[in-house]
Amino acid sequence: MKPTFYTRNYTLHDGLKLELGHRTLIMGILNATPDSFSDGGRFDAVETAVERARQMAAEGADIIDIGGESTRPGYDPVPLGEELSRIIPVIKAVREHVKLPISVDTYKAEVARQALEAGAHIVNDVWGFKREPEMANVAAKFGCPVILTHNRDNRDYSDYILDALNDLMESVQLARAAGVAEDLIWLDPGIGFAKDYEENLEMMGRLADVVGLGYPVLLGTSRKGFIQKTLNVTSNEAIEGTGATTALGIVQGCQIVRVHDVRQTKRLATMTDAIVYRQARKG
């Protein structure tokens, strides 16, 4: 089966452009947190964050994703003021020194508002507008692309994949009701969120169903626990497993991948794209 790729062309503020539908876009992860499961504490200072963002840009990143609160399993919520103090200076500095679109990884409406005012271009909400519904209004006001992730407070699924797809469409409806334009909505299947090991594996095999909802799909598997468990490795040793899941996602139609290891993922995506986008163009 040929994958479906959606074409979207965005002109963002600062004159930056973002195009979907021609190749896989690479979103580089920049965690301004002391406790992220993978690279926490490494890039929480502004200077080192800018240095890392520059490195990811040189390695082929298309978007820099900046977050100030870890969402690893068992994470401790971060107070609003602390999250703002972590990420707003980083967003301002990265915007000044790196000419790439910036996404803000947050589920708090006030953080999103201040981040967009500081120069961020995209809202990446791991709760899909459900933790703080005001997020939808903020995104609509700024007219920015939004990433809606599958997540929930429980795993009481009656039909796991069908329930997950319905959950995502509930997030879409929240966005639409607030006035977010249809072509600004991206979806994320939420690998690692409200899913056990088997459910993560099943979702990885059913990503085409998420793509089939009609929106571009971002896949974020980088160094996640189900890869570590499968390979019996630590997070920093999970690059091959991340690569396997990334290629599988692209083949099923995922158009953006969120990763720590930009250089290696860029090469992998370029090779995979050479095959699957050629196939898609043949129609």
N, C-alpha and C positions, 0 to 999 in steps of 0.2 A: 504494500500500500504506500502510495506517495504521500509524504508529509504535507500538511497545510501550513503555509507561512503567510502571515498578514502583513500588508504594506502600510506603513505609517511614516509620514514625514513631518517632523516637528521643527519649528524655529523657536528656540527658547530665548529668554532674555540674555543679554550680553551678546546676542547675535549667534549663539551656538546652535548648531544643527544636529539633529539626531534622526537617523533613518533606520527603519525596520523593514525587513523583507528582502534584503540583499545578501546578508551574511549574519552570523551569530554575533551579537554584541556582548562584550565582556564587561561586567561590573566588578570592579576591584573593591574589596572590603577594607575599610579603614576604621578600626575600632578605637575610639577615644575612651576606653574603659580600662579599669584596673583588674577586671575579673572575667573578661571574655574567655570562653572555654579553650580558645585556640591561641590567640595572640594578645590576650589581655595585658595591658600595662606597657606594651612595647611602643605604642604610638599615641600616648595620651598627652604628651607635650606638643605644643604647637609646632615647634621647629622640626621635631622628628616626624610629626604627622605630614607636614609639607614635604619633607624629604621622601617619605614613603609614597605620597601621592605622585610626586614627580617620577619616582621609579616606576610605579605602576603605569603611568602615562607612557613612559619610554618603552615599557614592555608590551604595550598594545591595549591597555584599558580604554574603554569607550565612556565609562561612567565611573565616578568615585562615590561609593556608598559610605556615608559617615554616620556612625551611631554612638550614643553615649550611655546605653544601658544594655548589658548582656541579656540575651533571651535564652541562654542555655537552660537545660532542665534544672529545676531547683534554684533558679536565679532569685536574688533579692531585689525587689523593686527599688528604683532610685528616685529620690524626691525630685520634684520638678526643678527646683532651683539648681540642684547639683547637676542634673542632666544638661540644663542650659549652659551652665558654666563650663562643662566639658566640651560641648560641641560647637557653640556659637563662635568662639574665637578660632576654632579649627576650620569651620566652614568659611569664615571671612578670609583667613589666610590662604586656604587652598584655592578659593575663587580668584584671589589676586595673583597667585603664582602658577596655577595649572589651568589651562584653558580647556577643561572638559566639563560636561554636565555633572552636577552633584545631586545625589539623592540623599535624603535624610531618613535614617532608619529609626522611626519612633512610632508609638501608638498614642502619644499625648498631643492633643490639639494645640495647646499653647506652644509646645516645643516646635511643632510643625510650622506654626504661624511665624514664630521668630526666626526659624531656620530659613524659611522662604524669604523673609524680609532681609536676612543676612546674605542671601545670594544663592541658596539651594534652588534646584530646578524641578525636583521630583520628590513625591512623598512615598515612602516605602513603609507600609503599616502592617506589622506582623499579626495584627488582630482584625484586619480587613474591615476597618471602620466600626467594629462592634464593641470594642472596649470603651472608646470615647466617640459617640456618634457625631459630636461637633467637628471631628476630623473631616467628615465629608463636606461640611460647610466651608471649612478653611480651604480645602483643595478646590472647591468650586469657585470660591472668591478669587483665588490666584490663577485659576485656569491652567493648572499644571498636570502633567501625567501622574497617575497614581498606581501603586502596586498593591493589590489586595491579596493577602495571604490567607490560605485556609488554616484556621485555628479554632479551637473551642475549649471550654473549661472542663469537658469530660470526654470520655471515649465510649459513650453509650450509643454505639452505632447499631441500627437495625439492618441496614444494608450499606456496608462501609463505603464503597466507591460512590454509590448513588447519594448517600448522605453527604459525603464530602463535596460532590458537585452541587448539590442543593445549597450547602453552606456557602459555597463560593458565589452562587447566584444571589443569595441573600445579601452578600456584600455588594455585589453589582447593583442591586436594587437600591441600597442605601446611597450609593454614589449617584445613581441616576436621579433619585428623589431630591438630592441636594443641588442638582444642576451640573454635575460633572459630565462633560461631553463624552459621548460613547467612544470616540477614537482616542481618548486620554486614559482609558482603563486597561491595565495589564493585570494578569492573574498569576499567582504563585501557589502551587499545590501544597506548600507548607510541609516539605519533607522535614521530619524531626519534631513537628508540632502536633500534639494530640494524637500521636501514632506510636504504636509499639513496633518492634523489629519487623514482624511479619507484615504489618500494615504499611510500613515504609517500603518494603520490597514490592508489595502488591501495587502501591501507587506508582512506583518507578516503572512497572510494566503496563500501566494504564494512563500514562501521561497524554497519549493521543486523545483520551476522553476529555481531559481538561482543555486541551487545544480546541476540541470540538465545540466548546461552549461559545466560541466566536471571538475570542480576545487573544492578543499576544500573551505568551506565557514565559515567565521568568522561572528558572530552576536554580535552587540554592541547595546544593548537597555538599559543599566544600568541607571536607574533614569531619563530617558528621558521624554520630555515634553508630549508626547502622553499618557504616563502612568500616569503622574501627572494629566492631564486633565480628563482621564477616571475615576480615583479614587478620584479626588478632594483632592489631597495631595501635600505636598512639596516634593522636590527632596529627602530629607533625610527620608521621610516616604514612599518611593516608592519601598521598598524591595520586598513586596509580588507581586506587579505588575511586577517587574523585573523578579522575579522567574517564574511567569506564562509565560512570553514571552520567557524566556530562555528554559523552558521545551518544549514549542511549537516549538522552533527552533531546538532543538535536535531531536525531533520526526520527523521533516521534513528533517533532514540530516545535519544540521549545526554541525561542528566538533570542533570549537573553540568559546568560548564566552568571551567577554571583559567586565569586571565588576569592580565595586568599592568594593562590599561586597563579598570577596573571601570565607570566611568560610561557609557562608550560601549557596552560589552558588555551592561550592564543594559538599556539602551534597546533594543538589537538583540534581546536575548532576550525582552523583554516583547512586542515586536511579533511575533516568531516564535511565541512561546507562544500568543498570541491566536488564531493560526490552527491550529497543530498540536495543542494540547491540546483545543481545541474539537472538532477532528476525532476525536481519541482518545475523548473523552467520548461522542460519538455512537455509538461502539462498532461 
